[in-house]
Amino acid sequence: MKILVLNKRTVTTLLAILAIILVVSVFLVLYNKAEETFNTDVYYQGNVDDKIIAFACNVDWGNEYIPKMLELFEKENIKITYFVTGKWTEGNNDILKQIYDKGHEIGNHGYKHIDYDKLDYERNKEEIIKGHNAIKDVIKEDVKYFAPPSGAYNDSTVKAAKDLGYQVIMWSIDTIDWRKDSTKDIIVNRVTEKVHNSAIVLMHPTEETVKALPDIINFLFKKGYKIGTISDVIQNN
């Protein structure tokens, strides 16, 4: 019987090959996971390769600042997407109708502003449906985009949304304008420092956001960007 004896150089070579195989295997797993995530219709940015940016304004409070936002957008001929909760909608039909009548896109922010990543499939589905129905009662139109509150979602959220004909919308640029330390200048910098094609910019109706919007809009226009809705940056084949 012959005993195979490996010298140090051979062992080193084999270890290097095994390391390469391991790295490639990990890459393929992560790549497939990324493909799987994309296929679940969760959008962190649009898929249109053009100089266009979507503004997504999530609404569950801040009524007093919405008229000022609408006035500014109308002046600049900008249409954005407002994601509203069903519970907010039930108490603010007139405001939602005003937003819709001015040509802005409406999205579903769920019924209540809770963490959907803590809900099972049925609860996720229930909250999305209740939000959907509340919105449809006002604008008489089915909406197709769902933005989970706080960006909290799980596999059940995505499955429930897809089963209901929704696409899940996240963001690639966050103004973080809900924080007390988010001043106008900080909000402007958070957007202008990360601007890119097909970005989705998350914002809320706040005083500092209203102050920041003129500077943000002026910057984007000077850079040659168009500002639009979620539908403007997502192209479905």
C-alpha positions as a Markdown table, in Angstrom:
| # | Residue | x | y | z |
|---|---|---|---|---|
| 1 | Met | 0.0 | 0.0 | 0.0 |
| 2 | Lys | 1.3 | 3.4 | -1.0 |
| 3 | Ile | 0.9 | 6.3 | 1.4 |
| 4 | Leu | 0.3 | 9.7 | -0.3 |
| 5 | Val | 2.6 | 12.2 | 1.2 |
| 6 | Leu | 1.9 | 15.9 | 0.5 |
| 7 | Asn | 4.7 | 18.4 | 0.7 |
| 8 | Lys | 4.2 | 21.9 | 2.2 |
| 9 | Arg | 3.9 | 23.5 | -1.2 |
| 10 | Thr | 1.1 | 21.1 | -2.3 |
| 11 | Val | -0.8 | 21.6 | 0.9 |
| 12 | Thr | -0.6 | 25.4 | 0.6 |
| 13 | Thr | -1.9 | 25.1 | -3.0 |
| 14 | Leu | -4.8 | 22.9 | -2.0 |
| 15 | Leu | -5.8 | 25.2 | 0.9 |
| 16 | Ala | -5.7 | 28.2 | -1.5 |
| 17 | Ile | -8.0 | 26.3 | -3.9 |
| 18 | Leu | -10.4 | 25.4 | -1.1 |
| 19 | Ala | -10.4 | 29.0 | 0.0 |
| 20 | Ile | -11.3 | 30.2 | -3.5 |
| 21 | Ile | -14.1 | 27.6 | -3.7 |
| 22 | Leu | -15.5 | 28.8 | -0.4 |
| 23 | Val | -15.4 | 32.5 | -1.4 |
| 24 | Val | -17.1 | 31.7 | -4.7 |
| 25 | Ser | -19.8 | 29.6 | -2.9 |
| 26 | Val | -20.5 | 32.4 | -0.5 |
| 27 | Phe | -20.8 | 34.9 | -3.3 |
| 28 | Leu | -23.2 | 32.7 | -5.2 |
| 29 | Val | -25.4 | 32.3 | -2.1 |
| 30 | Leu | -25.4 | 36.1 | -1.5 |
| 31 | Tyr | -26.1 | 36.8 | -5.2 |
| 32 | Asn | -29.0 | 34.4 | -5.3 |
| 33 | Lys | -30.3 | 35.9 | -2.1 |
| 34 | Ala | -30.1 | 39.4 | -3.7 |
| 35 | Glu | -31.9 | 38.1 | -6.8 |
| 36 | Glu | -34.6 | 36.6 | -4.5 |
| 37 | Thr | -35.0 | 39.9 | -2.7 |
| 38 | Phe | -35.4 | 41.8 | -6.0 |
| 39 | Asn | -37.9 | 39.3 | -7.2 |
| 40 | Thr | -40.1 | 39.9 | -4.2 |
| 41 | Asp | -40.9 | 43.4 | -5.5 |
| 42 | Val | -39.2 | 45.3 | -2.7 |
| 43 | Tyr | -37.9 | 48.5 | -4.2 |
| 44 | Tyr | -35.2 | 50.5 | -2.4 |
| 45 | Gln | -34.9 | 52.6 | -5.6 |
| 46 | Gly | -36.4 | 52.7 | -9.0 |
| 47 | Asn | -35.3 | 50.7 | -12.0 |
| 48 | Val | -35.3 | 53.5 | -14.6 |
| 49 | Asp | -31.8 | 54.5 | -15.6 |
| 50 | Asp | -32.5 | 58.2 | -16.0 |
| 51 | Lys | -32.0 | 61.4 | -14.1 |
| 52 | Ile | -35.3 | 61.2 | -12.3 |
| 53 | Ile | -35.9 | 61.1 | -8.5 |
| 54 | Ala | -39.1 | 60.1 | -6.7 |
| 55 | Phe | -40.3 | 61.9 | -3.6 |
| 56 | Ala | -42.2 | 59.6 | -1.2 |
| 57 | Cys | -44.0 | 61.5 | 1.6 |
| 58 | Asn | -45.3 | 59.2 | 4.4 |
| 59 | Val | -48.3 | 60.6 | 6.2 |
| 60 | Asp | -49.8 | 59.6 | 9.6 |
| 61 | Trp | -49.5 | 63.1 | 11.1 |
| 62 | Gly | -48.3 | 66.6 | 10.2 |
| 63 | Asn | -51.6 | 67.8 | 8.7 |
| 64 | Glu | -50.6 | 71.5 | 9.3 |
| 65 | Tyr | -47.6 | 71.2 | 6.9 |
| 66 | Ile | -49.3 | 69.5 | 4.0 |
| 67 | Pro | -51.0 | 72.6 | 2.5 |
| 68 | Lys | -47.6 | 74.3 | 2.3 |
| 69 | Met | -46.0 | 71.3 | 0.6 |
| 70 | Leu | -48.8 | 71.1 | -1.9 |
| 71 | Glu | -48.5 | 74.8 | -2.7 |
| 72 | Leu | -44.7 | 74.5 | -3.2 |
| 73 | Phe | -45.1 | 71.4 | -5.5 |
| 74 | Glu | -47.8 | 73.1 | -7.5 |
| 75 | Lys | -45.6 | 76.2 | -8.0 |
| 76 | Glu | -42.8 | 73.9 | -9.3 |
| 77 | Asn | -45.1 | 71.7 | -11.3 |
| 78 | Ile | -44.0 | 68.6 | -9.3 |
| 79 | Lys | -46.2 | 65.5 | -8.6 |
| 80 | Ile | -45.0 | 63.1 | -5.9 |
| 81 | Thr | -46.3 | 60.1 | -4.1 |
| 82 | Tyr | -48.0 | 60.4 | -0.7 |
| 83 | Phe | -48.2 | 57.2 | 1.3 |
| 84 | Val | -51.1 | 57.5 | 3.8 |
| 85 | Thr | -52.3 | 55.3 | 6.6 |
| 86 | Gly | -55.9 | 54.1 | 6.6 |
| 87 | Lys | -56.5 | 55.4 | 10.1 |
| 88 | Trp | -55.2 | 58.9 | 9.2 |
| 89 | Thr | -57.3 | 58.8 | 6.1 |
| 90 | Glu | -60.5 | 58.1 | 8.0 |
| 91 | Gly | -60.1 | 61.3 | 9.9 |
| 92 | Asn | -58.8 | 63.4 | 7.0 |
| 93 | Asn | -60.8 | 62.6 | 3.9 |
| 94 | Asp | -60.7 | 66.2 | 2.8 |
| 95 | Ile | -56.9 | 66.5 | 3.0 |
| 96 | Leu | -56.4 | 63.2 | 1.1 |
| 97 | Lys | -58.9 | 64.3 | -1.6 |
| 98 | Gln | -57.1 | 67.6 | -1.9 |
| 99 | Ile | -53.7 | 65.8 | -2.4 |
| 100 | Tyr | -55.3 | 63.5 | -5.0 |
| 101 | Asp | -57.1 | 66.2 | -6.8 |
| 102 | Lys | -53.8 | 68.1 | -7.3 |
| 103 | Gly | -52.5 | 65.1 | -9.3 |
| 104 | His | -50.3 | 63.5 | -6.7 |
| 105 | Glu | -50.0 | 59.7 | -6.6 |
| 106 | Ile | -51.4 | 58.0 | -3.5 |
| 107 | Gly | -49.9 | 54.9 | -1.9 |
| 108 | Asn | -50.8 | 52.6 | 1.0 |
| 109 | His | -49.0 | 53.1 | 4.3 |
| 110 | Gly | -51.0 | 50.4 | 6.0 |
| 111 | Tyr | -54.0 | 50.9 | 8.3 |
| 112 | Lys | -52.1 | 51.7 | 11.5 |
| 113 | His | -48.5 | 52.9 | 11.9 |
| 114 | Ile | -47.2 | 49.8 | 13.5 |
| 115 | Asp | -44.2 | 47.4 | 13.0 |
| 116 | Tyr | -45.3 | 45.1 | 10.2 |
| 117 | Asp | -42.2 | 42.9 | 10.7 |
| 118 | Lys | -43.8 | 41.7 | 14.0 |
| 119 | Leu | -47.0 | 40.6 | 12.2 |
| 120 | Asp | -47.8 | 37.2 | 10.7 |
| 121 | Tyr | -49.2 | 36.8 | 7.1 |
| 122 | Glu | -52.8 | 37.2 | 8.0 |
| 123 | Arg | -52.3 | 40.3 | 10.2 |
| 124 | Asn | -50.2 | 41.9 | 7.5 |
| 125 | Lys | -52.8 | 41.1 | 4.9 |
| 126 | Glu | -55.6 | 42.5 | 7.2 |
| 127 | Glu | -53.7 | 45.8 | 7.8 |
| 128 | Ile | -52.9 | 46.3 | 4.1 |
| 129 | Ile | -56.5 | 45.6 | 3.1 |
| 130 | Lys | -57.9 | 48.0 | 5.7 |
| 131 | Gly | -55.6 | 50.7 | 4.6 |
| 132 | His | -56.4 | 50.0 | 0.9 |
| 133 | Asn | -60.2 | 50.2 | 1.5 |
| 134 | Ala | -60.0 | 53.4 | 3.5 |
| 135 | Ile | -58.0 | 55.1 | 0.7 |
| 136 | Lys | -60.3 | 53.7 | -2.1 |
| 137 | Asp | -63.4 | 55.0 | -0.3 |
| 138 | Val | -62.0 | 58.5 | -0.7 |
| 139 | Ile | -60.2 | 58.6 | -4.1 |
| 140 | Lys | -62.3 | 55.8 | -5.8 |
| 141 | Glu | -59.1 | 54.2 | -7.1 |
| 142 | Asp | -57.1 | 51.1 | -6.3 |
| 143 | Val | -53.6 | 51.9 | -5.3 |
| 144 | Lys | -50.6 | 49.6 | -6.0 |
| 145 | Tyr | -47.7 | 50.7 | -3.9 |
| 146 | Phe | -47.3 | 49.8 | -0.2 |
| 147 | Ala | -44.7 | 51.5 | 2.1 |
| 148 | Pro | -44.4 | 49.7 | 5.4 |
| 149 | Pro | -44.3 | 52.1 | 8.4 |
| 150 | Ser | -40.8 | 52.6 | 9.7 |
| 151 | Gly | -39.6 | 50.4 | 6.8 |
| 152 | Ala | -40.3 | 47.4 | 9.0 |
| 153 | Tyr | -41.3 | 44.3 | 7.0 |
| 154 | Asn | -40.8 | 40.6 | 7.0 |
| 155 | Asp | -41.3 | 37.8 | 4.5 |
| 156 | Ser | -45.0 | 37.6 | 5.4 |
| 157 | Thr | -45.4 | 41.3 | 4.7 |
| 158 | Val | -43.9 | 41.0 | 1.3 |
| 159 | Lys | -46.0 | 37.9 | 0.5 |
| 160 | Ala | -49.2 | 39.5 | 1.7 |
| 161 | Ala | -48.5 | 42.6 | -0.3 |
| 162 | Lys | -47.7 | 40.7 | -3.5 |
| 163 | Asp | -50.8 | 38.5 | -3.0 |
| 164 | Leu | -52.9 | 41.7 | -2.9 |
| 165 | Gly | -51.2 | 43.1 | -6.1 |
| 166 | Tyr | -48.9 | 45.5 | -4.3 |
| 167 | Gln | -45.2 | 46.3 | -4.7 |
| 168 | Val | -43.3 | 47.1 | -1.5 |
| 169 | Ile | -41.6 | 50.5 | -1.5 |
| 170 | Met | -38.6 | 51.5 | 0.6 |
| 171 | Trp | -36.1 | 54.2 | 0.0 |
| 172 | Ser | -32.5 | 54.9 | -1.0 |
| 173 | Ile | -32.3 | 58.4 | 0.5 |
| 174 | Asp | -33.8 | 59.1 | 4.0 |
| 175 | Thr | -34.3 | 62.7 | 5.2 |
| 176 | Ile | -34.8 | 61.4 | 8.7 |
| 177 | Asp | -36.9 | 64.6 | 9.0 |
| 178 | Trp | -39.0 | 63.2 | 11.9 |
| 179 | Arg | -36.1 | 63.6 | 14.4 |
| 180 | Lys | -36.0 | 66.7 | 16.5 |
| 181 | Asp | -32.4 | 67.4 | 15.6 |
| 182 | Ser | -33.2 | 67.4 | 11.8 |
| 183 | Thr | -32.9 | 71.0 | 10.8 |
| 184 | Lys | -33.4 | 72.4 | 7.4 |
| 185 | Asp | -29.7 | 72.4 | 6.5 |
| 186 | Ile | -29.3 | 68.8 | 7.8 |
| 187 | Ile | -32.2 | 67.6 | 5.7 |
| 188 | Val | -30.9 | 69.4 | 2.6 |
| 189 | Asn | -27.5 | 67.8 | 3.0 |
| 190 | Arg | -28.9 | 64.3 | 3.5 |
| 191 | Val | -30.5 | 64.5 | 0.1 |
| 192 | Thr | -27.9 | 66.4 | -1.9 |
| 193 | Glu | -25.0 | 64.3 | -0.7 |
| 194 | Lys | -26.6 | 61.1 | -1.8 |
| 195 | Val | -28.4 | 62.0 | -5.0 |
| 196 | His | -28.4 | 59.4 | -7.8 |
| 197 | Asn | -30.5 | 58.3 | -10.7 |
| 198 | Ser | -33.9 | 56.7 | -9.8 |
| 199 | Ala | -33.5 | 57.5 | -6.2 |
| 200 | Ile | -36.5 | 57.3 | -3.8 |
| 201 | Val | -36.4 | 60.1 | -1.2 |
| 202 | Leu | -38.3 | 59.5 | 2.0 |
| 203 | Met | -39.8 | 62.5 | 3.8 |
| 204 | His | -42.7 | 63.4 | 6.1 |
| 205 | Pro | -44.8 | 66.6 | 6.4 |
| 206 | Thr | -42.7 | 68.5 | 9.0 |
| 207 | Glu | -41.8 | 72.1 | 9.4 |
| 208 | Glu | -38.1 | 71.6 | 8.6 |
| 209 | Thr | -39.0 | 69.6 | 5.5 |
| 210 | Val | -41.1 | 72.4 | 4.2 |
| 211 | Lys | -38.2 | 74.8 | 4.8 |
| 212 | Ala | -35.7 | 72.4 | 3.1 |
| 213 | Leu | -37.7 | 71.5 | 0.0 |
| 214 | Pro | -37.1 | 74.7 | -2.0 |
| 215 | Asp | -33.3 | 74.2 | -1.7 |
| 216 | Ile | -33.5 | 70.5 | -2.5 |
| 217 | Ile | -35.7 | 71.1 | -5.5 |
| 218 | Asn | -33.4 | 73.9 | -6.7 |
| 219 | Phe | -30.4 | 71.7 | -6.3 |
| 220 | Leu | -31.9 | 68.8 | -8.2 |
| 221 | Phe | -33.2 | 71.0 | -11.0 |
| 222 | Lys | -29.8 | 72.5 | -11.5 |
| 223 | Lys | -28.3 | 69.0 | -11.6 |
| 224 | Gly | -30.7 | 68.2 | -14.4 |
| 225 | Tyr | -33.0 | 65.9 | -12.4 |
| 226 | Lys | -36.7 | 65.5 | -12.8 |
| 227 | Ile | -38.7 | 65.0 | -9.6 |
| 228 | Gly | -41.7 | 62.7 | -9.8 |
| 229 | Thr | -43.7 | 59.8 | -8.4 |
| 230 | Ile | -42.9 | 56.2 | -7.6 |
| 231 | Ser | -44.5 | 55.2 | -10.8 |
| 232 | Asp | -42.1 | 57.5 | -12.6 |
| 233 | Val | -39.0 | 55.6 | -11.4 |
| 234 | Ile | -40.4 | 52.0 | -11.5 |
| 235 | Gln | -41.0 | 50.5 | -14.9 |
| 236 | Asn | -42.9 | 47.2 | -15.0 |
| 237 | Asn | -42.4 | 45.1 | -18.0 |
